[in-house]
Amino acid sequence: MPKVTAICYLSSIFFYGLGYYKMFVINNALIVKSNDYAIATCYFFLVIFLAVIGSLFYYVNNREQKLLEWKILNAQKKQVGNIDD
């Protein structure tokens, strides 16, 4: 797993915790500011955004590795075909 993917996933978990904490504070508070709802929503938006970005980096890295393996395999097949001729 690429480092960028791991950082995105860990940050996603961190922001989920912050959003959960903020919602917990909102639910148990006597006085709630409208700003608190916006902050909690931003945290949950960051969770989704970072998870998608991390998955994208993982997909791109995994696809590049598979294409490289495919090219190597095709090159080896061509070399074996040339040796037999």
C-alpha positions as CSV (number, residue, x, y, z in Angstrom):
1,M,0.0,0.0,0.0
2,P,1.4,3.4,-1.0
3,K,2.3,5.8,1.8
4,V,-0.1,8.4,0.5
5,T,-3.0,5.9,0.7
6,A,-2.1,5.0,4.2
7,I,-1.9,8.7,5.2
8,C,-5.2,9.4,3.6
9,Y,-6.9,6.5,5.3
10,L,-5.4,7.4,8.7
11,S,-6.4,11.0,8.3
12,S,-9.9,9.9,7.4
13,I,-10.2,7.9,10.6
14,F,-8.9,10.9,12.6
15,F,-11.4,13.3,11.1
16,Y,-14.2,10.7,11.6
17,G,-13.2,10.7,15.3
18,L,-13.3,14.5,15.4
19,G,-16.7,14.6,13.7
20,Y,-18.1,12.0,16.0
21,Y,-16.7,13.9,19.0
22,K,-18.3,17.2,17.7
23,M,-21.6,15.5,17.2
24,F,-21.4,14.0,20.8
25,V,-20.7,17.5,22.1
26,I,-23.7,18.9,20.1
27,N,-26.0,16.2,21.4
28,N,-25.1,16.8,25.0
29,A,-24.7,20.5,25.1
30,L,-27.2,23.0,26.6
31,I,-26.2,25.7,24.2
32,V,-25.3,24.8,20.6
33,K,-23.9,27.3,18.1
34,S,-24.7,26.9,14.5
35,N,-21.0,26.9,13.8
36,D,-20.7,23.6,15.6
37,Y,-23.0,21.9,13.0
38,A,-20.9,23.3,10.2
39,I,-17.6,22.1,11.7
40,A,-19.0,18.6,12.2
41,T,-20.3,18.5,8.6
42,C,-16.8,19.6,7.4
43,Y,-15.2,16.9,9.4
44,F,-17.4,14.3,7.8
45,F,-16.9,15.8,4.4
46,L,-13.1,15.4,4.9
47,V,-13.6,11.8,5.9
48,I,-15.3,11.0,2.6
49,F,-12.9,13.1,0.6
50,L,-9.8,11.6,2.0
51,A,-11.1,8.1,1.7
52,V,-11.9,8.7,-2.0
53,I,-8.5,10.2,-2.6
54,G,-6.7,7.4,-0.8
55,S,-8.6,4.8,-2.8
56,L,-7.8,6.7,-6.0
57,F,-4.1,6.6,-5.2
58,Y,-4.3,2.9,-4.4
59,Y,-6.1,2.2,-7.7
60,V,-3.7,4.2,-9.8
61,N,-0.6,2.6,-8.1
62,N,-2.0,-0.9,-8.4
63,R,-3.0,-0.4,-12.0
64,E,0.5,0.9,-12.9
65,Q,2.1,-2.2,-11.3
66,K,-0.2,-4.6,-13.2
67,L,0.5,-2.8,-16.5
68,L,4.2,-3.1,-15.8
69,E,3.9,-6.8,-15.0
70,W,1.9,-7.3,-18.2
71,K,4.5,-5.6,-20.3
72,I,7.3,-7.7,-18.7
73,L,5.3,-10.9,-19.3
74,N,4.7,-9.9,-23.0
75,A,8.4,-9.1,-23.4
76,Q,9.4,-12.4,-22.0
77,K,7.0,-14.2,-24.3
78,K,8.4,-12.4,-27.3
79,Q,12.0,-13.3,-26.2
80,V,11.0,-17.0,-25.9
81,G,9.4,-16.8,-29.3
82,N,12.5,-15.3,-30.9
83,I,14.7,-18.0,-29.3
84,D,12.7,-20.8,-30.8
85,D,12.9,-19.4,-34.3
